[in-house]
């Protein structure tokens, strides 16, 4: 239960107990107090504060006036003044057990609201004797007990972080927020708003990391920023897919909709509304795109949810359309608000902000692990990442070094400025395996021309595609990420070309900074290394981890129905040469048998076993021998 609701609960039970009687008998003081109540109900708060102050001046023992005066100051964000008034009222309440309990409760909440957690904990536990058994059995009191226990544990496990405001030329606007970066952390995008009012104009700005500093922010593109409001964006790891929020545009379905744009030839194309399947008649905003652009998370207050704002996700179909959004479920969403989702680069961690899960106050940041498609119980990111203020829009780099976020500056309790900040992400929060960011280009090996190809990172143990990227046509450039794990393969494919297959560990992709991938056009005599086909030692039975490569070979043959291939088996030189030749033939035959079982015509498949006669590298090293144990595919 949120602090404001708890405060209201105790105001309610106190006023019920008091009825229409007051601790003051001064008619003028009572009249001033009642005028303050009327003004407060009409939200004329400044005038109400004057009335409560005047009531106290008329009668320094008027406890109701102290309490309402302090509560209204707290509501307006003046916690220091609220504490002064509540403390004065508390002194005057000595001997009145009901008001002593009320003021202790109020002071506790003021400490919470101002972020003085140690003082709040001390005050709460020292005041236990003031509360009746009926109050202690209430859900509001028990919720506060759980909150205090939570805060005590989190303070004991305080993380050491250093928050730093991003240096000039960034943070030059009055408001800048919702930072996101590309996977290489060299491009920063954020939302810029011209003023404090919600009606002020919003645009998407970007800055590039050059020569050790951020460049002066510029509007992203004329095709993106318009006379309407554009903001809260997300970008794919390679920087070629942008999804953002635009509000009250002519083609919108609701108050705010999600739009998508693609970069082609280095230029952003005209964006399009993501359509009525994704967008609703309500608020749809704060998108977060998975690294490969295949899954989109966002927040919405559409009907059918679990509370105010819920988090949803939608999956990109093969034809680039987007599926019907799915609510992430009750593990994440509550009857309150869940916003600003961020799916981490490994697709295994969802970060979000919520005021519905146990926290320090307002909106706290949480993460939830995704295990076999199911969201696990969220975990609060702890103190001081979370504090008494609202925390929103966290972005963690693929390199796992920094977290970027927005910090607000308040003036008299109201928003005055917002700035872009970052902090070194603490090791205590597990982000999973280290991720590697690799760029490069795909080209026609014969002509050098760039190729639009699909690059798929696959977990070979379960044949699951972890990421899928595309090279850009005009330059054939790509950027991709993959986990630092042994059992993964990279498949580069384009119809009309032979596939290029890598084993991430065996081919030392982790050490390549700028990959140059050449694809050969399909032609007689051309060949490719059929990587990621595995056999047990001294056996010809295919291991389950070979499935990814075998299925892609079938796909290649299906796409090229006139192609005939030769499946060649090779070994290292360990052992008898005749035995090695027989083993290499049996292994090639196992690949053939798999394809036959998948419906490929036997006439299209020929097998040969070359044993150790055609080594790729010297057999004098373990690496050389591992490279020589292989299957190759030759177009007949």
N, C-alpha and C positions, 0 to 999 in steps of 0.2 A: 504494500500500500504506500502511496506517495506521501511525503511529509505534509503537503498542503491538506490532504484528506484527513490525516491523523489530527492536525491542528483543528480542523473544522469539527471533527468528532468531539473533541473535548470542549470546544466552545459550545457546542450543542448541549452536551449533558450538563455543563455548568449553568447555562442560561435556563435550562429546564428546572434545575434545582432551585434557582433563585426566583423564578417566576417574574413577577413585576416589582418585587422588592429590591431595594438598593442598599449598598453600604453607606450611602450618604443620605442625610435628611435635609440637606440644603436644596430648597426648591429651585433656586436659580441654577445651581450646578446640575441638578437633574434635567432641567429644561435644556441646558447647553448640550448635555450628553445625548439627549433624545434628538436634538437637532443634528448632532454629529452622526447619529445612526441613520437618520433620514437622508442626509447628504451622501453618506457612504453607500447606501442602497442605490442611489442615483449616480454613483461613480464620480461624484464631485469630491475626490479624495483630499485635495489640498484644503478645501474649505472644512471638510470633516475633521482633519487633523487640528485645525485651529479651534474647533468647537471642543474636542476632547481635551486639548491643552487648557482652554479656558475653564472647563469643568473642574480639572485638577487644581487650577489656581484658586477657584472658588472653595474647593474642599480638598485638602491634601490627603484625606483618607478615603477618597472615592476610588475604590479598587477597580470597579468595572471600567471606569474611564481610563485608568492606567493600562488595563489589559487591552482594550480596544485601540487605544492610541498606539501602543507598541505593535499590535498585530497589523495595523494598517501601515505603519512605517516599514515593517518587514515585507509586507506585500508590495510596497513601492520600491523595495531594494535598498532601503536605508538600514542595514543590519546594525551598524554601530549605534545609531540613535535609538533603534528599537531595543537594543540591549540596555541602554541607559535607562529608558523609561520602564522596561520590565523589571530591572533590578531595583529601581525606586519603589515600584509597586510591590515587589516581593518583600522589601523591608517593612512597608506599611501593613502587609498582610499577616504579620506575626500574630499568632493566636487564632487566626481564622483558617482552619485546616483545609477547607475546600479551596480557598484562594491560594493558599500556600502551594497546594498541589498543582493548581492551574498555572501559577507563575513559574514553578519549577519546570513544568512541561514546556511552557512557552520559551523560557531561557534555553532549555535543551535544544529546542528546534531552531532558535536564533543561532546558537553555536554551529549546528549542522549546516544551516543555510550560509553561514559565513566561512565555513571550511575549518573551523577550529574543532576538529574531531576529538582531540584529547579532552578538551573542556566539556564537550557534549557528553562523552562517555562518563566522565567523573560526575557531572551534574546528574545524569540519569540514575546512576547506581547509588549515589548519595541521597537521592530523593525517594528511594523505594518505600520508606516508612510512611510517606505522606499519602500514598495511594491506597484506596480502599480495596478490599478483596474483590468487590464487584468490578471495579475499574481494571484490576489486574487480570481478571478472567476475560476481559473484552478482547475481541480480535485486533482492535487498534493497538492496545498495549502490547499484546503478544507479538504483533508485527514489528513494533518498535524494539522489543527485546531482541528479536532475530536480527534486525538491522544493526543494533549495537554490537552484538556478538560478531556479526560479519565484519564490521568496520574494525573491531579490535584485532581480529585475525589478519586482516589485510594490512593494517598498520604495522603489525609485527613482522610481516613479510614484505615490507616496503622495498620497492625496486629503486635502484640508483639510475636516474636518467638526467640528462642535461638538455633542457629545451633551448633551442636557439632560433631567433627570428632570422629569416632569410634576408641576406644583405641586399642593398641597393645594387642594381636598379629595380629589383623586385620590391613589392610592398609600397608602391608609389601612389596607389589609389586609396580612397577612403574605405572601400570594402573589396576584399579579394578572398575567395574561399573555394572549397572543394578541389584541392590540388590532385592531379593524377600525372603519372609519368609513363613513358614508353619503357619497354623491358630493359633497354640499355641505359636508362636513367639520363639520357641526353636531351630529352624534350619534356618540358613541363607545360601542362595546360591547367587553367583555372578559370573560375567565373569572376568577372569584374562587374561591380554595380556602381552606378554613378553617385548614389546617395543613400541615405538611411531608410527612406520610405520604401515599402514593398513595391510601390508603383514605379520606382526609379528603374532606368533602363539597365538591362543585363546583356553582356556579351561574353564570348569565350576568347581568352587571350592565351598566348603561348610565348615561351622563352626557351632558348637553346643553350646548352652547356658548351661553351667554347673557351678554350685556353684557360681553363681553371675558374671560370666564373659564368654566371647566367647573363645572357644578353638582355637588352632592353625589351620588355614585353610588347608584343604587337598583337593586333586583332588577328584571329586565326585565318580567316578568309572571307572575302565579300560574299562568296556563295553560301557561307554558314551564318555569319552575323547579318541580321536584317533590322528593320525598324521594330520588329517584335523582340521579345526577351528570349535570349538563348543562354543556357547555362547548365550547371551540374552535368558534366559530360564524362564519358569513359572512352578509352581508346585501346585498340588491340595492341598486343605486344610489339608488332612490327610497325605500328603507327599508320596503318592503311585503312582501318575501319573506325569510324567515329560515331558514337551514339550519344545524343544529348537531349536536353529538355527544352521545349519551347512552349510558351504559354500564350493562350488567346490568339493563336495564328488563325488565318481564315480557313485552313483545312483541318483544324483540330477537331477531335471528337469530344473533348472535355476541357476542363480548365487548363491543364498542362498535359502535353503529349510527348511521346518519345519519337525522335527522328533519327534516321541513319544516313550516313554519307560515306562514300568510298574515295580513296585517293588513287588516281590513275595518272601515271606519268608525272608524279610529283605535284599534282594539282587536285584540290578537293572538288569533286563533282557536286552537282546540285543535290541537296538532301531530299529525302522523301519521308513522309509520315509512315511509321511502321505499321499502320493499318488498324482497323477496328478489331482484329483478332488479338492484337497486343494491347492497344490503347482502349480506354473505356470512356464513359461519360464523366468520369471523375478525375481525380488528381493522379497522374502517373509520372514519376520523376525519379531522380537520383539513381541512374543506371550504373551497373558495373558489369563489364564484359570480361569473360574468361580470356586468358592469354591468346588462345587461337581463334577467338571470335565465334565460338560455337554455342556458348551458353550466356544468356543475359539475365542478370538479377536486377530488380528494381523495387521501389516502394510505391504503394498505391493505397488509397482509401476507398477503393471500389467496393460495391456491395458483395456480400458473401464472405467477407473476411472474418477475422477473429477479434478485431478491435478497431482502433482508430486508423492507424497506418500499419499495413502488413507488408511483408517482403514476399515477392513472387519471383519465379524464374520461367524463362521460355527458351526453347532449344531451336537452333537453326536447322532447317531441313536441307536435304540435298539440293533442292532447287533454289536455295537461298531465302525461301520464305521462313516465317517464324511460327512455331506451334502455339497452341492455346496456352496462355500462362498458367502455371501451377503454384498454388500457395505452398510455401516451404513447410508449413505445418506447425503444430502446437509446440514442438520442441523449441522453436524460435519465436513464433508470433504469440502475443498475449492479448488481453483485452485492452491494453494500452497501446503505445506507439513503438513500432520497430521501423527504423529508417536507415538511410545511408549504407546500404550493403556494399561490401568489397570482397570479391572472390579473389583469393590469393593466387599467384601465378601457377602453383602446383595443382590447382583445382581441388584441393583437399581441405581447405580452411575457408570458412565464411566469417568475415568480420562484419559487425553491424552495431548500431546504437539503439538503445532501448531504455524506456523508463518503466517497463513492466517486469523486469527481472531484478533480483536483489542488487542494489547498488549504493553509491554514496549520496546520490541526490540528483534530481534532474535526469538528463540523458547520460548513460554510461556506455562505454565501449565493451563489447563482448566478442568472443570467437566461438565457433562451433566446428568440430571436426566432421568431415563427411566420410562415413565408413560404409562402403558398398551401397552408395546412393542414399543413405539415411543420415539425417542431421543429428548429431549427438547433443547432449545437454550443454547449453552455453556456459562459458567460463568468463567471469569478469576479469578484465585485463589488469585490475589492481591499481594500487596507489603508488606513485602519483600520476600515472597515465590518466586515471579517473580521479576526479575530486568533486567538490560541491557544485561546480558549474556544469553546463551542458557540454558534453564531448561528442563531436560529430566528424564524419568524413575522414577517417584514417586511411592512409595509403602507405603500404610497405613495399619497398623496392624488391625487384627480383634478386638483387644481390644480397638481400637480407641485412643490409647495413643501416638504413635509415627508415624512419616512419615520418611521413609528411602529414600535416594536419592544419586546421585553422584555429586561431585563438582570438577571442573577442576582447576588446577593450571597452569597459563600461564607464559611463559618466553619470553620476547620480542614479545608479541602478539601471540605466538604459544603455543600449548599444551605441557606441560612439565610433569605433573603428574596428576593423578585423584585419588580421595579418596572417601571412603564411609562415608556418614554423616547421621545424623538424627536430627529431632527437634520434640518437643512436638506439636502435631497437635492442631491448634487453635479451640476453641469452636465456633467461628463465622461461621465456615464452617460446615454445618449440614451434618452428615454422616448417619442420620436416627436412628432407634431404636438401643439400645445397643444390641450387639451380645454376645452370650454365647458359649464358646468352651467347649465341653465335650468329654472325651475319655472313653474308656472301652473295653469290649470284649463280643462276642456272643459265647455261647457254647451250646452243647447238654445237656439239663437239666438232662438226665438220665445217660449219660456216662462222661460228663465233657469235651468231645472232642470239639475243636474249630470248628466253622461253618462259611462258607462264606455266609453271608446274606446281604440283601438289607435293608438299613435304610432310610426311606423317611420322611422328614419334610414337613408337609402339612398345608397350611392355610385353616382352616376349614370353614371359611366364604365363600370362593369361590372355594373350592376343587382344589386349585392350588398347585403343588409340588414346594416348595421353594428350597429344596436341596435333593439330593439323594446320599447316600454314601454306601460304601461296607466295610464289615469287612474282614480283611486279613486272608487267610486260615490257615497258619501254627500256628498262635496264636489266631486267631479270633479277633484281635485288630481292633479298629476303632477310628477315630476322627471325630467329626461332630460339626457343628455350627448351631445355630438357634437364631432368634430374640427374644428379651425379650417382648413377647406379649402373651396375654392370649389365643387367639383363634388359637392355633396351636396344631397339634397332631404328634406323632412319631409312625411310623409303621415299625416293624421289621419282615421281611418275608423271608422264605426259603421254596421252594417246598418240600413237604414231612413232613413239620412241621406245628404245629399250629402257627398262627401269634401272635405277642405280640404287644399290642396296648396301647399307653400312651396318656394322656392329659398333655401337658407341664406344665400348671399351677397347675392342680388338683393333679398331681403326683409329684409336686415339683422337676422337673428335674433340675431346675436352681441351686438347692442346692447339686446336686450329682456331685462329682469330677471324680469318676471312676466307671462307670456303669458296672454292671454285669448282662447280659441279658441271661436268660436261655430259650431255645425254646424246646417245647415238641414234640417228634415225633407223627405223627398222629396215634392214636390208640383208640379203644373203651374205653369209660369212661373218657378220657382226656377232659379238659375244659379250656377255656380262657375267660378273662374278655373282653367283647365287649364294649370298651370305645368309647367315642365321638359319642354316639347316644343320641340325645337330643329331649326332649319333653317340651312343654309349661307346666306351673304349672297346675296340676290336669287334664291334658289332655293326650290323647294317640296318637295324630297326630305327625308324625315325622317332625322335623324342618329341613330346607334346609341344615343346617350345619352338618347334619348326613350323608350326601351323601358320604363323603370320606370313612367312615367305612363300609357303606352298600355296596359300590362297591368292597371293598377289601374282604368282606365276600362272595360276588358272585364269585370273582376271586378264592378264596380258594375252593369253591364248584366246580367250573369249572375244577380246577387242580386236584381235588380228586373226580372223578365222582361216585365212589362207597360209598362215605361217606354220612351217614345220621346224621342229627344234631337235638338236642333239643334246642329250644330257650327259655331261662328262664327269666322271669321278676321278679324284686325284688323292694321293696320300703323301706322307713324308717318306723318308728312306729308312725308318726304323723297322727292322724285321726283314724277312725274306721277300725278295722282289716279286716272285710269282704269287706269293700269298697277298702282297699289297695290291697287285693288279686284280686279283680275284675279289678282294675286299672293296676296291674302288668301283668295280663293276656292279657288285651287289648293292652298294649304296646308291649308285645311279639308278639301278632297277627299282629300288624302294621309292625314289621320287617318281619314276614312271608309273609305278603301281598306284600311288596316291592320285595322280592325275587321271589315270584310267577310271579309278573309283569315282572321280568327280565328273565323269562323263566326257572326257577328252578322247577323241578318236585315236586309236592305237597307231594308225597310219601316220599320224603327225609327230610321233615320238620315237626317237632312236636313242639307244644308250651305248656308251663306251666306257671302258675302264682303263685308265692310263697308269695306275699305280704311282710310282715315284719318278716316272720318266720325264715329266714336264713341271719341274719345280718353279715357283714364282720367285722364291728367295733361297738363300743358302740354308741347307739343313743343319748348319753348324750351330744355330741358336734355337732356343725354345720359341722365340717369336717367329723365326723363319719357318720352323716346322709347323707351327699353328697356321701360318698363312698357306702353307702347301697342302694342308688337309682341307679340301674344298670340293664344291660342286660348281661347275661352270655350265652356262647355257649358251649354245651357239645356234644362230638362225641358219637353217639348212638351205 
